[in-house]
Amino acid sequence: MRPAGFLSIIRPANSVVAGLAAIVAYLIATGTLVPGVLLLMAVVMLVTAAGNVINDYYDAEIDKINRPKRPIPSGAVTRKAALAYAFVLFMLGIVASIATTPLCLALAIFNSALLVLYAAWLKSTPFFGNAAVSYLSASIFLFGGAFAGWTGFCHMLPLAVITFLAMLSREILKDAEDIDGDRAGGADTLPLRIGVKKSAILSFVFAVAAVAASAVPYAWWGLWYLPGIAIVDLVILAAAARALPCSDPAALKATGATTLLKYGMFASLVVFTLSAILL
């Protein structure tokens, strides 16, 4: 085992972005920031990191084919150590959430359970696995809003819907890229059932729905919000459109569509943040 493996397995960049998204959600919900948002960020980072580790634990065999350089298949972290690591991270996240609000605590417990269920079972079920991970990403906005109570929670629903749809688009394409490894690992994903071509079309439909939903915050921020989100929307649509001509996993990977979709989603977080601060 190598110490660096315990850092890379939590996907630190993704975990930090998730924590920042929760702070942005609270800022959007309340128009202000309080010192407690640092605890909020820590909870989201810990639970997200735990979810990444438990996912790699259950995907060890599939990753030998799809992603052999990841910590477990490369030997940087053993499966046994990864399981213990995930448990500790989950517990730290839940315990820390006790100091937030009851609604945040409930979300932390529910999401932790769902992350384990997703990694152990839902990931290998057609569409439901994609929907679960998309909800988990979207729920970061709900978690940030929940720090301000039910009013903040409800205020974040539109951003959660936008994130859910965009993530669903990306998750379907990711499964389409991983068909070979999923087939070897015995997974039963949507792309395995309907093929790469139809998966790309479905992904594009969800991308269009996400773009349509992104117009809703105009009611909060007005005309100045539109230019920024329009650029992000174009990136998301272009990314999803890249996949449309593809009929096999190799061709889909070569387009870089899933990476571009990820960048588009990060950019949307920047637009939401600047809008909340400036508009």
NUVEXKOL-902570 format. One record per residue (C-alpha): residue number from 1; residue in one letter; x, y negated, z negated. Coordinates in steps of 0.05 Angstrom, whole numbers, plus 5000, padded with zeros to 4 digits. Layout:
BEGIN
  seq  type     x     y     z
  NUM     A     X     Y     Z
...
// end
This chain:
BEGIN
  seq  type     x     y     z
    1     M  5000  5000  5000
    2     R  5022  4929  5014
    3     P  5000  4867  4974
    4     A  4985  4829  5038
    5     G  4934  4882  5055
    6     F  4891  4862  4995
    7     L  4889  4791  5022
    8     S  4875  4807  5095
    9     I  4820  4858  5078
   10     I  4776  4803  5047
   11     R  4780  4761  5111
   12     P  4801  4699  5071
   13     A  4784  4650  5127
   14     N  4714  4677  5134
   15     S  4704  4678  5058
   16     V  4727  4606  5051
   17     V  4681  4583  5108
   18     A  4623  4619  5075
   19     G  4637  4584  5009
   20     L  4642  4516  5044
   21     A  4576  4531  5079
   22     A  4542  4539  5011
   23     I  4569  4471  4990
   24     V  4544  4440  5055
   25     A  4476  4471  5042
   26     Y  4472  4439  4974
   27     L  4494  4372  5003
   28     I  4440  4376  5057
   29     A  4388  4396  5006
   30     T  4403  4342  4956
   31     G  4443  4288  4992
   32     T  4496  4291  4938
   33     L  4550  4336  4907
   34     V  4563  4356  4835
   35     P  4623  4392  4803
   36     G  4581  4455  4798
   37     V  4585  4466  4873
   38     L  4656  4492  4863
   39     L  4627  4549  4822
   40     L  4576  4559  4878
   41     M  4632  4564  4928
   42     A  4669  4614  4885
   43     V  4608  4660  4879
   44     V  4597  4660  4954
   45     M  4670  4673  4968
   46     L  4673  4731  4919
   47     V  4610  4765  4944
   48     T  4630  4754  5017
   49     A  4700  4781  5004
   50     A  4670  4842  4968
   51     G  4624  4854  5028
   52     N  4683  4853  5075
   53     V  4722  4903  5033
   54     I  4664  4952  5024
   55     N  4650  4947  5099
   56     D  4722  4967  5114
   57     Y  4717  5024  5064
   58     Y  4658  5056  5100
   59     D  4685  5039  5169
   60     A  4754  5070  5158
   61     E  4744  5126  5209
   62     I  4712  5082  5262
   63     D  4766  5029  5252
   64     K  4819  5080  5269
   65     I  4792  5075  5340
   66     N  4763  5004  5345
   67     R  4810  4965  5299
   68     P  4871  5007  5280
   69     K  4909  4946  5254
   70     R  4860  4933  5198
   71     P  4887  4945  5127
   72     I  4857  5014  5114
   73     P  4872  5049  5180
   74     S  4941  5016  5182
   75     G  4957  5042  5112
   76     A  4963  4974  5079
   77     V  4906  4991  5031
   78     T  4880  5060  5012
   79     R  4806  5075  5014
   80     K  4805  5089  4939
   81     A  4838  5022  4924
   82     A  4790  4987  4971
   83     L  4730  5016  4935
   84     A  4755  4993  4867
   85     Y  4773  4925  4895
   86     A  4703  4916  4924
   87     F  4671  4935  4858
   88     V  4713  4884  4820
   89     L  4698  4828  4870
   90     F  4623  4843  4868
   91     M  4622  4842  4792
   92     L  4661  4777  4789
   93     G  4613  4744  4838
   94     I  4551  4766  4800
   95     V  4579  4747  4732
   96     A  4599  4679  4758
   97     S  4530  4668  4787
   98     I  4500  4673  4717
   99     A  4526  4603  4705
  100     T  4489  4575  4766
  101     T  4413  4583  4769
  102     P  4365  4642  4762
  103     L  4349  4638  4836
  104     C  4422  4639  4855
  105     L  4434  4698  4808
  106     A  4376  4736  4840
  107     L  4404  4722  4910
  108     A  4474  4743  4888
  109     I  4449  4810  4861
  110     F  4403  4823  4921
  111     N  4457  4805  4972
  112     S  4509  4847  4937
  113     A  4463  4908  4938
  114     L  4446  4894  5011
  115     L  4520  4889  5030
  116     V  4532  4958  5001
  117     L  4470  4986  5034
  118     Y  4490  4955  5100
  119     A  4560  4984  5098
  120     A  4537  5053  5075
  121     W  4476  5062  5119
  122     L  4443  5003  5154
  123     K  4505  4988  5196
  124     S  4494  5052  5234
  125     T  4420  5042  5247
  126     P  4395  5009  5310
  127     F  4379  4935  5303
  128     F  4365  4937  5228
  129     G  4440  4935  5213
  130     N  4446  4874  5259
  131     A  4387  4841  5225
  132     A  4416  4855  5155
  133     V  4484  4823  5169
  134     S  4450  4764  5204
  135     Y  4407  4752  5143
  136     L  4467  4757  5098
  137     S  4502  4702  5137
  138     A  4439  4659  5139
  139     S  4428  4669  5065
  140     I  4489  4628  5049
  141     F  4448  4566  5066
  142     L  4392  4592  5022
  143     F  4441  4604  4965
  144     G  4467  4533  4970
  145     G  4397  4505  4970
  146     A  4377  4550  4912
  147     F  4428  4514  4869
  148     A  4379  4456  4873
  149     G  4319  4500  4857
  150     W  4261  4522  4899
  151     T  4255  4455  4934
  152     G  4327  4460  4959
  153     F  4316  4533  4977
  154     C  4257  4516  5022
  155     H  4292  4456  5052
  156     M  4347  4503  5077
  157     L  4300  4551  5112
  158     P  4308  4519  5182
  159     L  4384  4523  5179
  160     A  4378  4594  5155
  161     V  4334  4612  5214
  162     I  4384  4579  5263
  163     T  4441  4618  5232
  164     F  4402  4683  5232
  165     L  4386  4679  5306
  166     A  4457  4659  5327
  167     M  4487  4714  5284
  168     L  4439  4765  5312
  169     S  4462  4746  5382
  170     R  4535  4757  5362
  171     E  4524  4821  5322
  172     I  4490  4855  5381
  173     L  4548  4838  5426
  174     K  4598  4862  5373
  175     D  4563  4929  5371
  176     A  4565  4932  5447
  177     E  4640  4921  5445
  178     D  4648  4977  5394
  179     I  4607  5030  5431
  180     D  4665  5079  5439
  181     G  4685  5078  5366
  182     D  4614  5079  5342
  183     R  4598  5139  5386
  184     A  4660  5176  5359
  185     G  4641  5158  5288
  186     G  4569  5182  5295
  187     A  4537  5114  5289
  188     D  4469  5101  5321
  189     T  4471  5029  5343
  190     L  4425  4990  5389
  191     P  4476  4984  5446
  192     L  4487  5060  5443
  193     R  4413  5068  5456
  194     I  4400  5015  5508
  195     G  4469  5003  5538
  196     V  4515  4943  5545
  197     K  4475  4908  5599
  198     K  4408  4906  5562
  199     S  4445  4889  5497
  200     A  4476  4828  5531
  201     I  4407  4806  5556
  202     L  4377  4813  5486
  203     S  4436  4776  5456
  204     F  4425  4719  5505
  205     V  4351  4715  5485
  206     F  4369  4707  5412
  207     A  4422  4654  5430
  208     V  4368  4615  5467
  209     A  4322  4621  5407
  210     A  4378  4595  5361
  211     V  4388  4535  5407
  212     A  4314  4520  5408
  213     A  4312  4524  5331
  214     S  4371  4477  5326
  215     A  4325  4420  5347
  216     V  4286  4424  5281
  217     P  4337  4384  5239
  218     Y  4325  4325  5287
  219     A  4267  4310  5240
  220     W  4317  4298  5184
  221     W  4375  4264  5220
  222     G  4346  4231  5281
  223     L  4376  4216  5350
  224     W  4449  4214  5327
  225     Y  4445  4287  5309
  226     L  4428  4308  5380
  227     P  4494  4295  5417
  228     G  4534  4336  5368
  229     I  4487  4395  5365
  230     A  4479  4393  5441
  231     I  4553  4407  5450
  232     V  4549  4465  5401
  233     D  4487  4492  5436
  234     L  4524  4491  5503
  235     V  4581  4531  5473
  236     I  4533  4583  5444
  237     L  4495  4590  5509
  238     A  4559  4594  5550
  239     A  4586  4648  5503
  240     A  4523  4690  5507
  241     A  4519  4680  5583
  242     R  4589  4706  5592
  243     A  4565  4775  5570
  244     L  4507  4779  5619
  245     P  4546  4808  5678
  246     C  4580  4861  5635
  247     S  4561  4935  5638
  248     D  4616  4967  5596
  249     P  4651  4951  5529
  250     A  4719  4935  5560
  251     A  4690  4883  5607
  252     L  4651  4853  5549
  253     K  4712  4848  5505
  254     A  4750  4814  5561
  255     T  4700  4757  5564
  256     G  4715  4735  5492
  257     A  4641  4722  5483
  258     T  4638  4743  5410
  259     T  4698  4699  5392
  260     L  4668  4640  5428
  261     L  4602  4651  5392
  262     K  4639  4650  5326
  263     Y  4672  4584  5344
  264     G  4605  4556  5363
  265     M  4576  4575  5295
  266     F  4635  4543  5259
  267     A  4625  4481  5301
  268     S  4551  4479  5282
  269     L  4572  4478  5208
  270     V  4615  4417  5223
  271     V  4557  4383  5257
  272     F  4510  4398  5199
  273     T  4562  4372  5150
  274     L  4575  4307  5186
  275     S  4501  4297  5196
  276     A  4487  4307  5122
  277     I  4542  4257  5104
  278     L  4532  4204  5157
  279     L  4458  4205  5177
// end
